[in-house]
Amino acid sequence: MIPDSNRRHTPRSYILLAGGLLVAGLVIGLGLSAGLDLQRASSAAKASLGATTSSAAMPESPFVSVVDRALPAVVFIDVRKKVGTRSDDPQEELFRRFFDGNPQQRQQQRVPSSGSGFIVDREGHVLTNNHVVRDADDITVTLNDRRTFKATVVGTDPETDVAVIKIEGGNLPVLPLGDSDKLRVGDWAIAIGNPLGMLRGSVTVGIISARGRSNLNIFGGTPAFQDFIQTDASINFGNSGGPLCNSAGEAIGINTAVNSSGQGIGFAIPINLAKHIADQLVAHGSVTRAWLGVRLAEVTPEIAEGFNLPNPEGVLISDVLRDQPAERAGLRRNDVIVEYDGQHVVDLQKFRLRVADTPVGRTVPVEVLRDGKRMRFEVKLSNRDAEVAANSTPSRAPDTVAPAAGLTVRSLTQAERTELGIQGGVLITAVEPGSPADDSDLQPETVVEEVSGKAVDTPQTFARAVREAKERGKPAVLLVRRGEFTEFVPVRLKD
């Protein structure tokens, strides 16, 4: 019988084959592992990697130092006011929604109001807005370190919306004041305050969007003197009175108003103006202002063309009040003030601020354009009487002017002239609907005293003055009287 050699060697062959495959697999596996660097990191390596990652320094925000410097001096102001007549306070508006049906109940209630402020000296004087503390019965000031004080009102100035209150305490933080005259559009702006009366110590950041904003209708009370800083740093109700800071941590403004119909449009009182007012309030409890005794209007391009002015610059005198500094110095209606105290005049609001800030009793040089000639006058300024000044608010020229047409006028009676205190003028009796005169907002029962600087007292002189303006190809500038006030209305005539 022949032996079966395959059967005899099969187990050994399989063992050798399996062993060879195993060795080959190990070699290949180790090679791949080494080539692809797939080895696991050791515990020591892991610890070293973690230490390296966590030790890297995070860059600090540039605003951290600003907040560290400013926030301790920013205060929350809690005010309680009696509820009386209607006001523009937004929190009182909420209260009215509940109690308008019961006037007696309203009269007996006190409603809370809140705002912000900031401490400006070690004596505890706090800058804020007039509309924050106006009509206050009780004022409580809370610092960022949670200390609470009762405050007294040092003085308020509604015409700039600046107020100073005072607290008594030791070791009070103080916010340094910057120079708002050095601001540039695009500079950083940091608003700090207590928006909505509950989010205390809130910080928002933006830029200076514009300077010299005026003619704004401010919710809560419109100040007569306006030179606002515009910023897109978020400002909300409750921020009023808080500081607007620069990147050095200095106060450059008092946050005052927000445009509720837009986003990123807030306004602040320049700190230089606020400090000037605050110094007077601390020293005297009130503000003294000088004045010329004139009513003024902006010089628009249309008015400049109508008066043959070389440029639309300066401010135009629309009326000179009797027995006031301007009249005593020889200034007249239709004079264009182009220089005041050696400085060029380009803006109505800034001019009014400059006059108001001039010391009372000082004599200042004033240069005007009159009939194309430059003339110089010396005007001794008097104290601005609040009652008289209230009737001297400068009128503002219309923003847009339509061609004049469709007007019917008549002469004034002697009784009408006596009642108005004027020597001449004609009365508009009819305005054709849809006509250019109608578009120019000229209304019946409006008195026209002059056309392009020439007095008119009859329909004939009025018509002739309008015709002469048309022949020159110039707008006819109508000086109209609305109640106690005069206003220039430039009217571009039809061809």
HULIN-V718115 format. One record per residue. N is the residue number from 0. RES is the residue in three letters. PSI is psi in degrees with one decimal (* if undefined). OMEGA is omega in degrees with one decimal (NA if undefined). Layout:
n-><N N>
res-><RES RES>
psi-><PSI PSI>
omega-><OMEGA OMEGA>
This chain:
n-><0 1 2 3 4 5 6 7 8 9 10 11 12 13 14 15 16 17 18 19 20 21 22 23 24 25 26 27 28 29 30 31 32 33 34 35 36 37 38 39 40 41 42 43 44 45 46 47 48 49 50 51 52 53 54 55 56 57 58 59 60 61 62 63 64 65 66 67 68 69 70 71 72 73 74 75 76 77 78 79 80 81 82 83 84 85 86 87 88 89 90 91 92 93 94 95 96 97 98 99 100 101 102 103 104 105 106 107 108 109 110 111 112 113 114 115 116 117 118 119 120 121 122 123 124 125 126 127 128 129 130 131 132 133 134 135 136 137 138 139 140 141 142 143 144 145 146 147 148 149 150 151 152 153 154 155 156 157 158 159 160 161 162 163 164 165 166 167 168 169 170 171 172 173 174 175 176 177 178 179 180 181 182 183 184 185 186 187 188 189 190 191 192 193 194 195 196 197 198 199 200 201 202 203 204 205 206 207 208 209 210 211 212 213 214 215 216 217 218 219 220 221 222 223 224 225 226 227 228 229 230 231 232 233 234 235 236 237 238 239 240 241 242 243 244 245 246 247 248 249 250 251 252 253 254 255 256 257 258 259 260 261 262 263 264 265 266 267 268 269 270 271 272 273 274 275 276 277 278 279 280 281 282 283 284 285 286 287 288 289 290 291 292 293 294 295 296 297 298 299 300 301 302 303 304 305 306 307 308 309 310 311 312 313 314 315 316 317 318 319 320 321 322 323 324 325 326 327 328 329 330 331 332 333 334 335 336 337 338 339 340 341 342 343 344 345 346 347 348 349 350 351 352 353 354 355 356 357 358 359 360 361 362 363 364 365 366 367 368 369 370 371 372 373 374 375 376 377 378 379 380 381 382 383 384 385 386 387 388 389 390 391 392 393 394 395 396 397 398 399 400 401 402 403 404 405 406 407 408 409 410 411 412 413 414 415 416 417 418 419 420 421 422 423 424 425 426 427 428 429 430 431 432 433 434 435 436 437 438 439 440 441 442 443 444 445 446 447 448 449 450 451 452 453 454 455 456 457 458 459 460 461 462 463 464 465 466 467 468 469 470 471 472 473 474 475 476 477 478 479 480 481 482 483 484 485 486 487 488 489 490 491 492 493 494>
res-><MET ILE PRO ASP SER ASN ARG ARG HIS THR PRO ARG SER TYR ILE LEU LEU ALA GLY GLY LEU LEU VAL ALA GLY LEU VAL ILE GLY LEU GLY LEU SER ALA GLY LEU ASP LEU GLN ARG ALA SER SER ALA ALA LYS ALA SER LEU GLY ALA THR THR SER SER ALA ALA MET PRO GLU SER PRO PHE VAL SER VAL VAL ASP ARG ALA LEU PRO ALA VAL VAL PHE ILE ASP VAL ARG LYS LYS VAL GLY THR ARG SER ASP ASP PRO GLN GLU GLU LEU PHE ARG ARG PHE PHE ASP GLY ASN PRO GLN GLN ARG GLN GLN GLN ARG VAL PRO SER SER GLY SER GLY PHE ILE VAL ASP ARG GLU GLY HIS VAL LEU THR ASN ASN HIS VAL VAL ARG ASP ALA ASP ASP ILE THR VAL THR LEU ASN ASP ARG ARG THR PHE LYS ALA THR VAL VAL GLY THR ASP PRO GLU THR ASP VAL ALA VAL ILE LYS ILE GLU GLY GLY ASN LEU PRO VAL LEU PRO LEU GLY ASP SER ASP LYS LEU ARG VAL GLY ASP TRP ALA ILE ALA ILE GLY ASN PRO LEU GLY MET LEU ARG GLY SER VAL THR VAL GLY ILE ILE SER ALA ARG GLY ARG SER ASN LEU ASN ILE PHE GLY GLY THR PRO ALA PHE GLN ASP PHE ILE GLN THR ASP ALA SER ILE ASN PHE GLY ASN SER GLY GLY PRO LEU CYS ASN SER ALA GLY GLU ALA ILE GLY ILE ASN THR ALA VAL ASN SER SER GLY GLN GLY ILE GLY PHE ALA ILE PRO ILE ASN LEU ALA LYS HIS ILE ALA ASP GLN LEU VAL ALA HIS GLY SER VAL THR ARG ALA TRP LEU GLY VAL ARG LEU ALA GLU VAL THR PRO GLU ILE ALA GLU GLY PHE ASN LEU PRO ASN PRO GLU GLY VAL LEU ILE SER ASP VAL LEU ARG ASP GLN PRO ALA GLU ARG ALA GLY LEU ARG ARG ASN ASP VAL ILE VAL GLU TYR ASP GLY GLN HIS VAL VAL ASP LEU GLN LYS PHE ARG LEU ARG VAL ALA ASP THR PRO VAL GLY ARG THR VAL PRO VAL GLU VAL LEU ARG ASP GLY LYS ARG MET ARG PHE GLU VAL LYS LEU SER ASN ARG ASP ALA GLU VAL ALA ALA ASN SER THR PRO SER ARG ALA PRO ASP THR VAL ALA PRO ALA ALA GLY LEU THR VAL ARG SER LEU THR GLN ALA GLU ARG THR GLU LEU GLY ILE GLN GLY GLY VAL LEU ILE THR ALA VAL GLU PRO GLY SER PRO ALA ASP ASP SER ASP LEU GLN PRO GLU THR VAL VAL GLU GLU VAL SER GLY LYS ALA VAL ASP THR PRO GLN THR PHE ALA ARG ALA VAL ARG GLU ALA LYS GLU ARG GLY LYS PRO ALA VAL LEU LEU VAL ARG ARG GLY GLU PHE THR GLU PHE VAL PRO VAL ARG LEU LYS ASP>
psi-><129.0 130.6 150.4 94.3 -36.9 -42.4 -32.9 -36.1 1.6 -49.0 -43.7 -40.1 -44.5 -41.0 -46.1 -41.2 -43.8 -40.9 -41.7 -42.3 -40.0 -45.3 -44.4 -40.5 -42.2 -44.4 -47.1 -43.1 -45.0 -37.1 -46.2 -41.9 -43.4 -39.8 -38.0 1.5 51.3 10.9 146.1 144.3 142.8 167.2 -40.0 -41.6 -41.5 -44.5 -41.5 -40.8 -43.4 -40.5 -38.6 -41.6 -45.0 -17.2 -6.7 128.8 131.2 136.8 137.3 140.9 140.0 -12.6 -8.6 -45.2 -33.5 -47.5 -42.0 -35.4 -38.8 -39.8 -41.0 -28.3 -5.4 133.2 154.7 128.6 117.5 121.1 137.7 128.1 148.1 142.3 115.0 -116.7 166.8 143.2 -179.5 7.5 122.8 -31.6 -32.6 -32.7 -41.8 -39.6 -39.0 -32.4 -25.8 -30.0 5.5 -27.0 -10.5 82.5 -37.2 -40.7 -38.2 -39.9 -24.9 1.0 153.1 132.4 146.7 148.2 157.7 161.4 -163.6 172.3 -179.4 142.7 131.7 -7.5 168.8 -16.1 -7.5 18.8 134.3 126.3 137.7 -170.6 148.6 -40.6 -13.0 -41.2 3.0 135.0 27.9 136.9 -29.2 131.5 125.2 131.0 128.6 127.1 168.3 -24.0 11.6 5.5 143.0 138.0 151.0 139.3 150.7 152.6 122.5 -43.7 154.6 153.2 92.2 -25.8 -15.7 -6.4 34.2 140.5 152.6 126.8 168.5 140.3 155.8 119.0 164.0 159.2 48.8 134.5 148.3 135.8 119.5 150.3 138.8 -160.9 103.1 -16.7 -19.1 2.2 145.8 145.4 127.6 -13.3 152.6 145.5 125.7 116.7 132.0 135.8 -156.3 70.2 141.7 9.4 7.0 -21.3 67.9 143.7 26.5 142.5 129.0 152.1 141.9 -149.5 168.4 114.5 -31.9 165.2 160.9 30.2 136.4 -177.9 37.6 141.0 100.6 127.4 125.7 -3.2 121.1 116.1 148.6 -33.8 117.6 133.2 55.1 148.0 131.7 136.3 155.4 6.6 130.2 125.2 130.2 171.5 132.8 -24.2 -17.6 131.0 -16.7 168.3 146.9 120.7 157.9 -178.1 -6.6 0.0 24.5 146.6 125.1 -2.8 166.9 116.3 128.5 -39.9 156.7 144.3 104.1 -17.1 0.1 168.1 142.4 28.7 96.9 162.2 144.2 145.8 127.7 139.4 -29.4 -41.1 -45.0 -40.7 -40.3 -43.4 -44.2 -39.3 -40.9 -38.6 -41.3 -39.3 -37.8 -13.8 -3.6 174.5 132.0 131.0 145.2 163.5 161.6 -30.5 43.3 160.2 142.0 159.7 152.7 149.4 100.4 165.7 -36.0 -42.9 -41.5 -42.8 -40.9 -31.1 8.9 38.8 143.6 -32.0 151.6 73.2 166.6 -173.5 144.2 129.5 116.1 -19.6 145.6 120.4 145.4 141.2 39.8 168.7 -43.7 -45.4 -41.5 -29.3 -14.6 6.9 150.8 163.3 143.4 -3.8 140.3 114.3 117.4 -16.0 136.1 121.5 40.0 2.5 141.7 141.0 120.6 -18.7 133.2 -49.0 -42.6 -34.3 -44.4 -40.3 -40.3 -42.0 -45.7 -32.5 -7.4 136.6 134.7 137.0 -9.9 144.0 123.3 145.7 135.1 125.6 135.3 159.6 123.6 116.4 39.9 -2.3 145.5 127.7 150.6 135.9 150.0 117.8 124.2 112.8 144.2 172.7 134.5 109.0 123.6 -39.1 -42.3 -41.3 -30.4 -25.4 10.1 20.4 124.6 137.6 156.0 129.9 148.8 152.1 -36.3 145.9 133.1 155.7 140.1 132.9 159.7 26.5 138.9 130.8 163.1 165.0 152.0 145.4 163.0 -36.4 -39.6 -40.4 -41.0 -41.8 -39.1 -15.1 34.7 161.2 -29.4 -152.2 157.8 158.0 130.4 122.8 -23.4 142.3 121.2 124.2 135.3 -0.1 167.9 -35.4 -38.6 -41.4 -26.1 4.4 25.3 131.9 150.9 154.1 15.2 135.3 132.2 118.7 -33.5 157.5 115.4 43.3 -2.3 130.0 140.9 139.1 0.3 161.5 -31.2 -45.9 -32.6 -48.8 -39.0 -41.3 -39.4 -40.0 -40.1 -39.6 -39.0 -39.4 -31.8 -10.0 25.6 157.2 150.4 120.5 107.7 127.5 107.0 153.3 125.0 99.6 -122.2 -4.4 150.3 153.2 138.6 129.4 100.0 132.1 117.7 118.6 156.1 152.6 *>
omega-><-178.9 -178.7 -179.6 -175.2 178.5 -178.4 -175.1 -172.6 -176.4 -178.0 -178.2 178.6 179.8 -178.5 -179.8 179.5 -179.6 179.2 178.4 178.5 -179.7 179.1 179.7 179.4 179.2 179.6 -179.1 -178.6 179.0 178.7 178.8 -178.7 179.6 -177.1 -176.8 178.3 -176.7 -179.1 178.8 177.3 178.2 178.2 179.1 179.6 178.3 -178.8 179.7 179.4 -179.9 -179.7 -179.8 -177.9 -173.5 -176.9 -179.3 -177.6 177.2 179.0 -178.5 176.4 179.7 -177.3 -179.5 -179.5 177.6 -179.0 179.0 -177.4 -170.8 -170.0 -179.3 -177.4 178.1 -174.2 172.6 -177.7 178.3 -174.6 172.8 -176.6 172.2 177.9 179.4 178.7 -176.6 178.4 -179.8 -180.0 -176.7 -179.9 174.1 177.3 176.2 -179.5 -178.8 -178.6 -179.1 -170.3 178.6 -179.2 -178.1 -175.4 -178.8 179.4 179.7 -177.4 -176.1 -174.5 168.7 -178.4 177.9 172.7 -175.9 178.0 -177.5 177.2 176.7 -176.8 -173.8 175.6 -177.1 178.4 176.0 176.1 -176.6 174.3 177.2 177.1 173.9 -175.6 175.5 -173.8 -179.0 177.6 -177.2 171.9 -176.4 -178.8 176.8 -178.9 178.7 178.4 179.6 177.3 174.1 172.8 -176.3 -179.1 167.5 -176.2 173.6 180.0 176.7 179.4 179.0 177.5 -178.8 -174.3 171.5 -177.6 176.9 175.8 175.3 173.0 -174.7 173.7 178.4 -179.6 179.8 177.4 -178.2 175.3 -177.2 176.9 179.3 -178.7 177.9 -179.5 -176.3 178.0 -178.3 -179.0 173.9 176.4 -176.4 175.5 176.3 175.9 -178.1 179.6 179.3 179.4 -173.8 -176.5 177.9 176.6 -176.8 -177.1 -171.5 177.3 -179.9 -179.9 174.8 -172.9 175.4 178.4 169.3 -176.2 -179.5 176.8 173.5 177.8 -179.4 -178.6 179.7 174.8 -171.6 176.6 -179.0 178.9 -176.5 178.5 -178.8 -178.9 -175.0 175.7 -165.7 166.0 175.4 179.8 174.6 170.3 -172.5 175.5 -179.3 175.9 -175.7 173.3 -175.9 179.1 179.7 -175.9 163.6 -172.1 172.6 -175.8 175.8 -179.6 178.3 177.0 178.0 179.6 173.6 178.4 -169.6 -171.2 177.1 175.3 -174.7 -179.4 180.0 178.6 178.4 178.5 177.3 -174.9 -179.5 175.8 178.7 -173.8 178.9 176.1 -178.6 -179.7 178.3 178.8 -177.7 179.1 178.7 179.7 179.7 -176.4 -171.5 -177.4 179.6 -177.4 176.0 -178.7 175.1 175.6 -179.3 -175.6 178.8 166.8 -170.0 175.1 175.0 175.7 177.5 176.4 -180.0 178.2 178.6 179.3 -179.0 179.8 179.9 177.1 -178.2 -178.6 175.2 -177.1 -179.0 176.2 -173.2 177.4 178.3 178.0 175.9 -177.6 -174.8 174.8 176.7 -172.8 -177.1 -179.8 -179.6 -179.7 178.6 176.6 -176.4 170.6 -178.7 170.7 176.3 179.7 -176.9 178.4 -179.6 177.4 176.1 -179.4 -178.7 -179.8 -179.4 -172.2 -176.3 -176.1 179.3 176.9 179.5 177.9 -178.5 177.9 -178.1 -177.6 178.7 179.5 178.3 179.6 179.9 175.7 -175.9 175.2 179.0 178.4 -177.3 168.5 179.2 -179.5 176.5 -179.0 177.7 -176.5 -177.7 178.8 174.8 -175.2 175.7 -173.5 177.7 178.4 -178.8 180.0 -173.7 -176.8 178.3 -178.0 179.2 179.5 -177.0 179.5 -176.1 177.7 -177.4 179.8 -178.8 -180.0 179.3 -177.3 177.9 176.6 -175.8 175.9 174.6 -179.8 170.4 -176.8 173.8 176.8 174.4 174.0 179.0 179.1 178.5 179.3 179.1 -180.0 -179.4 -179.0 -179.6 -176.6 -176.6 179.8 174.7 -177.5 175.3 -178.6 -178.5 174.6 -178.1 -179.2 178.8 -179.1 176.3 177.3 177.2 177.7 179.3 177.6 172.1 -172.3 170.7 -178.1 174.5 -179.4 173.9 -178.0 -177.9 170.6 -179.5 175.4 -179.7 -179.9 176.6 179.2 176.5 174.7 -178.9 179.6 176.7 -178.5 -178.8 180.0 177.7 -179.4 179.2 177.3 180.0 -179.6 177.2 -176.7 -177.9 173.3 171.9 -178.5 -178.4 171.9 -175.8 178.4 176.1 -175.9 -179.4 -171.8 174.7 -176.7 174.8 177.7 177.7 -176.3 178.8 -171.8 176.9 174.9 NA>
